[in-house]
Every structure is written in C-alpha cells, then in structure tokens.
Amino acid sequence: MTNIIACIDGSTSAPSVCDYAAWASQQLGAPLVLLHVLDRALYPQSSDLSGNIGWDSQEQLLDELARLDEKRARLAREQAEQMLDAARQRVQDAGYPEPETLERHGNLVETLLEQENDMRLLVIGKRGEDSTKPNQVIGSQLESAIRRMRRPVLVTPTAFRIPRSVLLAFDGSPTADKGIDMICNSELLRGMPIHLVMVSANTDAHQKQLAAAAERLVDSGYEVHTALLAGEVEDALLAYQQEHQLGLLAMGAYGHSRIREFFIGSTTTTMLRRCTTPLLMLR
C-alpha cells in the first residue's frame, strides 16, 4: 500500500483530480500514479464483425469496418497519452515531483481492483467523461468503484481548494472506530481541525462513545470539536458542514447503523450529489 492512484480521463473533473492527488501525495509522502483506463467496451482490441452484417455483404465491407475500429482504437490511445502527458505536466507545474503514468485497456473498476495491493489512496472525480446528461452529477462507475474498493477513496469536486478543516462523521460502529484509527495513523489530514459529528439520539452512551473517539484523536495531536446531532443523517451532516464551512467530509463506508444505510442504495447517490466538497470514504 504505497501509491496514490488518480483516475484521469477527458472530463472537466480531471484537473481537480490531478490537484487533489498531488496534494494528497505531498501530505502522505507517497508516490503518485496517474491512471487512464481505455474502456474495452468502447474500444475493443479486436473486432469480430462477421455476425453484424447481412448474408449478402461483401468481404470488403468487413475489412473496412475492421479498419475503422482499429483507427478509432488508435486515436483513443493517442488521446489517452495526451491526457496523461497533460496531467503529468500539470502536477509538475504545480511544483510536485514527476508522477508515474499508467495506461490500461479494460474495465475501470476491474483495473482498480488489480492495482489495489499497491494502492494507499484512490482519487477519483465526481463526474467522468461519460457523464454526458445535463442532470447527471456523478459518474456512472463511481458508486461501483466505491462499493468494491477496500482502500480509502477521495471523491473530488470540479474545483480544487486545499482542505483546511474536516467534518468526520462517527456512529460508534467498528467501521467508524477503524476510521478513527486510520486518521490517527495517517498524515493526510494532519494539521487540520476535526469536527467529530455523531447523528443519533442524545444519550449518555453516545456521549461517551463520542468523547472516547475524540480523545483518541486529541492524543494523536488533532484539534477536535464534537457535536451530537438529531435528524436525518444526510441533512444533519451537510447542514453542519455548511454552517462551519468545513473543507472536507470524511466518513467510514459500509458501517452497521444509520451511517451504513446512508451509504447503501439511493442514499449514496443523494450524498454524492449534494456534497460540494471533497468526500473521503474511509475503508
């Protein structure tokens, strides 16, 4: 688990992904890899067109269609190389060390899973280049990647802004406890004040859980503010974040309580749609 891997494509999110990935690489002191995946569904390496035309079609037509597919694939590879070169130059121009570039042909999620053993953090934009519909505010493969990855995922908005403060959602579950451990043992959020927020009933048990988690963060050197809120998880967290102008939202994915419900099904899409800051999902 050494590399920061940033997903680069032709979307408007790509510059922001570069910037956030370079920032994370500096924070963690970890090498940065810029990854582009050429979708094999759109650009197959070879085409069998024999079943796609009528019985009376000429072999010349088959050859021409195959040449067109090969040309499309070649142009897509050239475009991918240009995108990676531009991303690498952007990172270097910002004063960061030269990143590694990696081009793969296949499926994005499958490729990310193949890279997972060497991955410390995945950085991916909220919108991909296939997000073409006007009301489509998240990429078509984003949720699949989040569900299947077992590494932290940083989902970036279109515009880059260095995070200066953090909202950390906490629910007292084992998953949330692991998230606290990850933050205590990581340099990614070091130096930022953390607002530790629990959305649940105001009971002595929950107050004690919140205080214990805050103490662990304080012992690791963080400035910590705590809040125990009522209401719906999404509304309460986003309202608190906006009120306190917190630059990054972090939480553990797939817990065992209301936070888990918050991440499963349509609620995940709602949160990704509504959150306007970077969203760090701790795994």
C-alpha positions in Angstrom: 0.0 0.0 0.0 2.3 2.8 -1.3 0.8 4.6 -4.2 -1.7 7.4 -4.6 -3.7 6.5 -7.7 -5.5 9.2 -9.6 -8.1 8.4 -12.3 -7.5 10.6 -15.3 -9.9 11.0 -18.2 -11.2 13.7 -20.5 -13.8 15.1 -18.1 -13.9 18.5 -16.6 -13.0 16.8 -13.3 -9.5 15.7 -14.4 -7.6 18.9 -13.5 -9.1 18.8 -10.0 -8.3 15.1 -9.6 -4.7 16.0 -10.5 -4.6 18.8 -8.0 -6.1 16.8 -5.1 -4.0 13.8 -5.9 -0.8 15.9 -5.9 -1.8 17.4 -2.6 -2.5 14.0 -1.1 0.8 12.7 -2.4 2.6 15.5 -0.6 0.6 15.1 2.6 1.3 11.4 2.7 4.8 11.4 1.3 3.7 8.8 -1.2 4.4 8.4 -4.9 1.6 9.5 -7.3 0.4 7.3 -10.2 -1.8 8.9 -12.9 -4.1 6.2 -14.3 -6.1 6.2 -17.5 -8.3 3.2 -18.5 -9.3 2.8 -22.1 -12.7 1.2 -21.9 -12.6 -2.1 -23.8 -16.4 -2.0 -24.3 -15.9 1.2 -26.4 -12.6 0.3 -27.9 -12.1 -3.4 -28.3 -8.6 -4.6 -29.1 -10.0 -6.7 -32.0 -13.4 -6.9 -33.6 -15.4 -9.8 -34.9 -17.9 -8.2 -37.3 -19.0 -11.3 -39.2 -22.3 -11.6 -37.3 -23.1 -7.9 -37.6 -23.9 -7.7 -41.3 -26.2 -9.4 -43.7 -25.6 -12.5 -45.8 -25.1 -10.6 -49.0 -22.5 -8.1 -47.6 -19.1 -8.1 -49.3 -15.9 -9.1 -47.5 -14.5 -5.7 -48.5 -17.1 -4.1 -46.2 -16.0 -6.3 -43.3 -12.4 -5.2 -43.8 -13.4 -1.6 -44.0 -15.4 -1.8 -40.7 -12.4 -3.6 -39.0 -10.1 -0.8 -40.2 -12.4 1.8 -38.8 -12.5 0.1 -35.4 -8.7 -0.1 -35.4 -8.4 3.6 -36.3 -10.8 4.5 -33.5 -8.8 2.5 -31.0 -5.6 4.0 -32.2 -6.9 7.5 -31.9 -8.3 6.8 -28.5 -4.8 5.5 -27.3 -3.2 8.7 -28.7 -5.8 10.8 -26.9 -5.1 8.9 -23.7 -1.4 9.5 -24.0 -2.0 13.2 -24.5 -4.3 13.4 -21.4 -1.7 11.6 -19.3 1.0 13.9 -20.5 -1.1 17.0 -19.8 -1.9 15.6 -16.3 1.7 14.9 -15.6 2.7 18.4 -16.7 0.0 20.0 -14.5 1.4 18.2 -11.5 5.0 19.2 -12.3 4.0 22.8 -13.0 2.4 22.9 -9.5 5.8 22.1 -8.0 5.3 18.5 -7.2 7.6 15.6 -8.2 7.0 14.0 -11.5 4.3 11.3 -11.2 4.2 7.9 -12.9 1.7 7.4 -15.7 -0.2 4.2 -16.3 -2.4 3.3 -19.2 -4.6 0.2 -19.2 -7.2 -1.3 -21.6 -10.2 -2.8 -19.9 -12.8 -2.0 -17.3 -12.2 0.8 -14.8 -13.3 -1.0 -11.6 -11.6 -4.2 -12.5 -8.4 -2.3 -13.2 -8.6 -0.5 -9.9 -9.0 -3.8 -8.1 -5.9 -5.1 -9.9 -4.0 -2.1 -8.5 -5.4 -2.3 -5.0 -2.5 -4.1 -3.4 -0.2 -1.2 -4.2 -2.8 1.5 -3.5 -2.8 3.7 -0.5 -5.5 6.1 -1.6 -7.7 6.3 -4.7 -8.5 9.8 -6.0 -11.4 10.0 -8.5 -13.6 12.8 -9.8 -17.3 13.0 -9.1 -18.1 13.2 -12.8 -16.4 11.2 -15.5 -16.2 11.9 -19.2 -19.2 9.5 -19.8 -21.4 11.8 -17.6 -23.0 13.5 -20.6 -26.5 14.1 -19.4 -27.3 17.6 -18.0 -28.7 16.2 -14.8 -26.0 13.6 -14.3 -23.9 15.0 -11.5 -21.9 11.8 -10.6 -20.0 9.4 -12.9 -21.6 6.1 -14.0 -18.9 4.0 -12.5 -18.3 6.0 -9.3 -20.6 4.1 -7.0 -19.4 0.7 -8.3 -15.8 1.7 -7.5 -16.6 2.9 -4.0 -18.6 -0.3 -3.2 -15.9 -2.7 -4.3 -12.7 -0.9 -3.2 -11.1 -1.7 0.1 -8.9 1.3 0.2 -9.8 4.9 1.1 -11.4 6.8 -1.8 -11.2 10.6 -2.2 -14.0 11.8 -4.4 -13.2 15.3 -5.8 -15.4 18.2 -6.9 -14.7 20.1 -10.1 -12.8 22.9 -8.5 -9.7 22.4 -6.3 -9.3 24.0 -2.9 -6.8 22.8 -0.3 -8.8 21.5 2.6 -8.2 23.4 5.9 -10.7 21.6 8.1 -12.6 18.3 8.3 -16.0 17.0 9.3 -15.6 13.4 10.4 -18.9 11.5 10.7 -18.9 9.0 13.5 -21.5 6.4 14.6 -19.7 4.3 17.2 -19.6 1.2 14.9 -16.5 -0.9 14.4 -16.1 0.6 10.9 -16.1 4.1 12.4 -13.6 3.0 15.0 -11.3 1.8 12.2 -11.8 5.1 10.5 -10.5 6.9 13.7 -7.5 4.6 13.7 -6.8 5.3 10.1 -6.8 9.1 10.7 -4.7 8.8 13.8 -2.1 6.8 11.9 -2.2 8.9 8.7 -0.7 12.2 7.7 -3.4 13.0 5.1 -5.4 15.3 7.5 -2.6 16.3 9.8 -2.7 19.9 11.0 -6.4 20.3 10.3 -9.0 20.8 13.0 -11.5 17.9 13.0 -15.2 18.3 13.8 -16.3 14.9 15.0 -20.0 14.6 14.5 -22.5 11.9 15.5 -26.1 11.9 14.3 -28.0 9.9 16.8 -30.1 10.1 20.0 -28.6 12.2 22.7 -27.9 9.5 25.3 -25.1 9.0 27.9 -23.8 6.0 25.9 -23.5 8.0 22.7 -21.9 10.9 24.5 -19.3 8.5 26.0 -18.6 7.0 22.6 -18.1 10.4 21.0 -15.9 11.6 23.9 -13.7 8.4 23.7 -13.3 8.8 19.9 -12.4 12.5 20.3 -9.8 11.6 23.0 -8.1 9.3 20.6 -7.8 12.0 18.0 -6.6 14.5 20.6 -3.9 12.1 21.8 -2.8 11.9 18.1 -2.3 15.6 18.0 -5.5 16.8 16.4 -7.6 19.8 17.5 -11.1 18.3 17.9 -14.6 19.7 18.2 -17.5 17.4 18.9 -21.2 17.5 18.1 -24.1 15.1 18.7 -26.9 15.9 16.3 -30.5 14.8 15.8 -32.3 14.3 12.5 -31.6 12.6 9.2 -28.0 11.7 8.7 -27.5 13.4 5.3 -29.3 16.6 6.2 -27.7 17.0 9.6 -24.1 16.4 8.3 -24.4 18.7 5.3 -26.1 21.4 7.3 -23.3 21.2 10.0 -20.6 21.2 7.3 -22.1 24.3 5.7 -22.6 26.1 8.9 -19.0 25.6 10.0 -17.5 25.9 6.5 -15.6 22.7 6.7 -13.5 21.9 3.6 -13.6 18.1 3.6 -16.2 15.5 4.7 -14.8 12.1 5.9 -16.7 9.0 7.0 -16.4 5.3 7.1 -18.3 3.5 4.3 -20.5 0.5 4.9 -20.9 0.6 8.7 -23.6 -1.1 10.7 -26.0 1.6 11.6 -27.7 4.6 10.1 -24.4 5.6 8.6 -24.5 2.2 6.7 -28.0 2.9 5.5 -26.7 6.3 4.4 -24.2 4.7 2.1 -26.3 1.9 0.7 -28.7 2.3 -2.3 -30.1 5.6 -3.4 -28.9 7.5 -0.3 -25.3 7.1 -1.6 -26.3 8.9 -4.8 -28.0 11.6 -2.8 -25.0 12.3 -0.7 -22.6 12.3 -3.7 -25.0 14.7 -5.5 -25.3 17.1 -2.6 -21.8 17.2 -1.2 -19.9 20.1 -2.8 -16.5 19.5 -1.1 -14.1 16.6 -1.3 -15.6 13.4 0.2 -13.2 11.0 1.8 -14.5 7.5 2.3 -12.5 5.5 4.8 -12.3 1.8 4.2 
